[in-house]
């Protein structure tokens, strides 16, 4: 019995494709064909073109199959033919992809937790490249840019080209060298002056108008904004050490030099401000744009608290203690050995301590936030870091009671991270919900870095977890929540002791009490003069961007202001994973009827129309043999 091969039916669209493919092949290889073969293929090509134009589908199907068979028999593609066609197709696809992704829209995957809770690790988003201008492909500049389209509070895509960003190099499409791109929230525009207080940002524009869009929108009220990553930002020393000591240190904040510390011939450390001229007259380093309103915070076990604060009065109800490091100062600056092993001049800081009862521990637990982390065989490590790397393994915290899995804690709720970044809230019985002192001590101190060298017991100078505290309306906030109310007896006693410590301090060892300095308001309105004196002013053609998750974000606090040319577009849509965050991210709504939008969409429409007309004319054009 003979089995006959049944050929697939070719639609008219497929017949058109066969017509053009065989015609191109014939023009390249006709010189190698015999006269009878040429006449046969020419006849079939002409007949197939006529059948397609007259939409005679059955006849076109028959002719297309015949052409296909003859092409494979008489004009087989060589390896060179296939390679050339493949390279040409890839080159065309790359060119189209580069233009579309540079000038129109681009899909992104969120790599880190710097924008949580707006975007989480592994989220897929669509970025619009026409929000502010028309980008030049493979170049950090614009054909056209409209600064008025850049909205404060919007989520922006920016390139790290020509910026002070470590490990910024990457490769696009496995071929083209480029720079990594970041997604952040745009806070300040050229000429704006900003001041940080109470986890919020108060600002005025170049005309002195209050920037209400930084505090009034609902999504901005849910975010915390901290003006620094650590008090000394980047501490750059002199190039050479003398007798093991680097004699000078320049302190950078917002990647700008703001102060200089220098050891003199008598071994004393003196400091001076080197910021803008009007800021050189500031009384304190911590007056800069509200640094004094914030403290770095960590939890101490009773024994650690006693060692660091030997004269403190122990509280019998304290389960843990809260240490607050605050008021970085040029006064009292001294030599220190930093986390990189350098002996150099360093800022003086004030340190405070607050006892925490189990009730406060429970309150901290209910607002806890961590990075996304993996537990494997009782060892926890931050997502993205290798578990078995010999440089990391000794410093990874142990969580032996937690089952293997990927987790995150957001606003006190624990989640397991499943395939595709989908999260499932864990039951209250899960061990991550433990609220004993040991578990909260670990998750608070290590929940961002997951590195035991950040524990108080490690005794590494300058290595503090990315946890912060501040006052707002006379309430003490941790993790974005008021943990100590204004009327709390423990807070009242704390403030009393703060001012007692200040009264007993000296100019050599000054102490600055951590208290609520108040918002930059005067008679209920923004205090313009105060902001001009103490605030952070954004230079011309520069922008300030911050991550929504201040504890895990490399942003303007680290790499400084973003040049105008580096703004490439905005985040338009979260399309994975499904859930309540799906859709348009919370941000200032950008207008659609803009010159960049209409220009790029118009060009895309014209290109599509031109391609359609070209193919239609090509089909109707007589075949040339």
C-alpha positions, -999 to 999 in steps of 0.1 A, spaced: 0 0 0 14 34 -10 8 64 13 4 97 -6 17 128 11 -10 154 16 2 190 11 -10 217 34 -35 242 19 -20 276 10 -40 307 18 -39 336 -5 -15 353 20 8 323 19 6 322 -19 17 358 -21 47 349 1 56 319 -21 53 342 -52 78 368 -38 102 342 -23 104 321 -55 107 353 -77 136 366 -56 153 332 -57 147 329 -95 164 363 -102 194 352 -82 197 317 -97 182 319 -132 216 319 -149 222 284 -137 189 270 -152 182 254 -185 160 272 -210 130 248 -204 133 252 -167 133 290 -170 102 290 -192 84 266 -168 91 288 -137 83 320 -155 50 306 -167 41 295 -132 51 328 -116 30 347 -141 0 324 -136 3 326 -98 5 364 -98 -27 365 -119 -45 340 -97 -36 360 -65 -47 393 -80 -80 378 -91 -83 360 -57 -87 326 -72 -77 308 -41 -79 271 -53 -59 278 -84 -33 299 -65 -29 271 -40 -22 246 -68 3 269 -86 21 279 -53 26 242 -45 40 236 -79 64 265 -77 75 254 -42 83 219 -55 102 232 -85 121 257 -65 133 230 -40 142 208 -70 159 232 -94 170 261 -72 179 246 -38 193 271 -13 229 266 -4 243 272 30 255 306 18 220 315 7 204 305 40 231 324 59 227 355 39 189 355 42 192 348 80 217 377 85 196 401 64 164 392 83 182 396 117 197 429 106 163 443 95 146 431 127 173 446 148 171 479 130 133 480 135 136 469 171 162 496 179 142 524 164 110 512 181 126 507 215 145 540 214 118 562 200 84 546 206 80 520 234 99 493 251 92 463 274 112 462 306 117 437 334 123 453 369 155 438 382 156 451 418 133 462 446 143 499 444 108 510 434 87 488 457 58 488 463 51 505 430 72 480 411 86 447 424 114 425 413 104 406 381 76 429 371 71 434 334 63 469 323 58 489 291 78 522 289 67 550 266 96 567 249 76 597 237 66 612 271 91 641 270 107 642 236 119 623 206 150 602 213 179 596 190 185 559 187 218 545 202 226 580 214 221 599 247 204 629 232 171 640 217 158 652 183 133 672 203 127 676 241 100 696 259 109 702 296 73 712 304 62 676 297 84 663 326 60 660 355 71 658 392 59 626 407 60 607 374 80 575 369 109 580 345 132 558 326 168 571 324 201 559 311 233 559 332 254 572 303 280 598 314 269 594 351 288 583 381 273 548 382 294 517 391 291 487 368 270 506 343 281 488 311 257 464 294 250 449 260 218 453 241 206 425 217 238 407 225 256 430 201 255 467 209 275 480 240 254 504 260 247 516 295 222 503 320 189 520 324 171 529 357 135 534 367 129 561 393 104 587 404 111 622 393 111 646 422 129 678 412 132 699 380 157 725 372 155 755 395 134 736 422 145 739 458 137 709 480 137 703 518 132 670 536 111 667 567 91 639 583 96 615 554 81 641 530 95 666 506 87 703 507 96 723 477 93 755 457 100 761 420 122 787 405 95 813 409 89 805 446 56 786 441 50 756 464 53 722 448 22 706 462 25 677 438 53 664 460 31 658 490 -6 660 482 -12 631 457 -23 599 474 6 578 460 32 604 473 16 603 508 23 565 509 60 569 502 88 578 525 116 600 513 150 600 530 176 626 519 206 604 522 218 568 521 243 573 548 255 605 565 289 606 548 275 597 515 307 591 496 338 599 516 367 604 493 402 606 509 435 621 498 454 598 474 481 588 499 482 580 536 509 594 559 519 569 586 487 549 579 464 579 581 447 597 552 449 634 563 418 647 545 383 636 535 358 652 512 322 644 519 298 640 490 260 641 492 239 639 461 273 632 445 282 668 451 311 679 475 295 695 505 322 694 532 359 689 538 376 674 569 413 678 574 438 667 601 461 695 611 497 694 624 484 690 660 464 659 651 431 677 654 404 674 627 389 706 614 360 708 589 344 734 566 315 734 543 323 736 505 288 737 492 271 766 475 283 800 488 252 808 508 254 773 524 290 777 535 276 800 562 253 772 576 258 766 613 258 729 611 265 702 585 232 686 593 213 718 583 218 708 547 183 702 531 170 686 563 196 660 572 191 668 609 155 657 607 165 620 602 184 594 621 198 560 611 183 534 633 190 498 645 179 475 672 202 465 700 200 435 724 202 445 761 239 434 763 248 454 732 230 485 745 248 482 778 282 480 760 275 510 737 258 531 764 275 520 797 259 548 817 223 542 806 196 532 831 184 498 822 147 494 817 132 462 832 104 462 805 128 466 776 130 436 753 152 454 728 166 489 725 164 513 696 196 531 688 193 564 668 224 578 651 218 614 641 231 650 636 263 645 615 285 674 625 318 690 616 321 700 652 337 672 672 350 655 640 378 631 646 399 603 631 381 570 626 386 537 610 358 532 584 342 501 569 369 500 542 397 499 568 408 535 561 419 557 591 407 591 581 389 622 593 352 615 598 320 634 609 309 634 645 275 620 652 252 620 682 237 587 695 205 582 714 188 551 728 152 542 735 139 511 753 114 490 734 87 470 752 71 439 736 42 462 727 66 483 706 82 453 691 48 441 680 41 475 665 74 474 646 66 439 633 32 451 620 49 476 597 80 456 588 94 458 553 122 436 539 138 430 505 129 399 486 150 370 499 155 333 496 157 307 524 175 275 515 184 249 541 179 274 569 202 301 553 187 334 541 202 355 514 190 385 494 175 377 460 202 382 434 232 372 455 247 337 452 241 315 482 273 294 479 298 321 471 326 318 496 327 356 501 291 357 511 283 325 529 300 333 563 279 365 565 244 351 557 219 350 585 203 317 597 166 311 598 164 274 605 126 273 612 117 289 578 109 264 550 128 267 517 113 293 494 114 329 482 98 355 505 91 392 511 75 412 539 56 443 530 38 464 556 41 436 582 25 410 559 46 380 548 44 367 512 58 337 494 70 346 459 59 321 433 65 316 396 65 347 375 67 370 406 32 361 417 29 364 455 8 345 480 2 359 514 13 334 541 -9 322 570 -4 338 604 10 305 616 40 308 593 74 313 612 80 345 594 53 360 616 72 353 648 73 385 669 98 375 695 128 398 701 153 375 682 133 373 650 124 411 649 160 419 658 172 399 628 145 411 603 148 448 612 186 449 612 192 426 583 160 426 564 174 448 536 211 437 534 208 401 547 244 405 558 255 398 594 283 424 591 256 450 596 247 436 631 258 458 660 279 429 673 301 431 641 314 464 654 323 477 619 324 515 620 300 532 596 282 499 587 246 506 596 214 489 582 193 510 558 167 518 584 157 553 593 138 573 619 122 608 619 97 630 636 65 642 621 41 663 641 60 653 672 55 616 666 86 593 662 83 573 630 100 540 621 92 521 589 68 548 578 46 545 609 43 565 641 58 540 666 59 566 695 30 590 699 35 625 711 20 617 745 39 585 750 56 586 784 87 569 770 90 595 743 86 624 768 113 609 790 135 603 760 133 640 749 140 651 785 172 630 786 182 643 751 183 679 763 201 669 795 228 653 774 231 684 753 235 706 784 264 684 796 282 682 762 312 703 752 324 719 719 350 691 717 323 664 721 291 682 712 257 665 715 227 675 695 193 663 707 171 643 683 138 662 684 111 675 661 125 706 644 92 712 626 81 714 590 94 743 569 62 762 573 55 797 584 19 806 594 7 774 577 24 783 544 57 772 528 86 792 543 103 803 511 132 820 527 139 790 549 140 767 518 163 791 499 187 790 528 187 753 538 172 735 508 187 716 479 185 736 446 185 716 413 209 729 387 199 740 352 191 711 328 193 686 357 167 665 375 165 648 409 152 612 410 145 590 439 134 554 443 101 547 460 119 522 482 145 544 498 162 516 517 171 497 485 175 524 459 206 537 441 193 571 430 202 608 430 214 604 466 242 582 452 248 592 415 236 628 417 215 649 395 204 634 361 212 653 330 183 662 307 196 641 278 195 610 300 157 611 304 145 585 279 108 581 287 82 571 313 66 539 327 31 535 312 18 500 322 25 471 344 14 440 324 27 413 347 21 399 372 -17 401 374 -32 415 406 -41 448 422 -10 466 408 -18 457 372 -23 486 348 -11 522 350 13 528 379 4 555 404 20 587 391 12 622 377 -8 617 345 11 629 314 -8 645 285 -12 624 253 -17 651 226 19 662 226 44 669 198 65 639 206 35 615 208 18 628 177 51 629 157 62 593 166 28 578 163 23 597 130 56 584 117 47 548 127 13 552 109 30 566 78 56 538 78 29 512 80 9 528 52 40 531 31 48 494 36 13 484 27 13 505 -5 47 492 -15 36 456 -11 4 462 -30 22 479 -59 48 452 -59 21 426 -63 5 444 -92 37 452 -109 44 430 -139 72 405 -132 104 412 -150 123 383 -164 
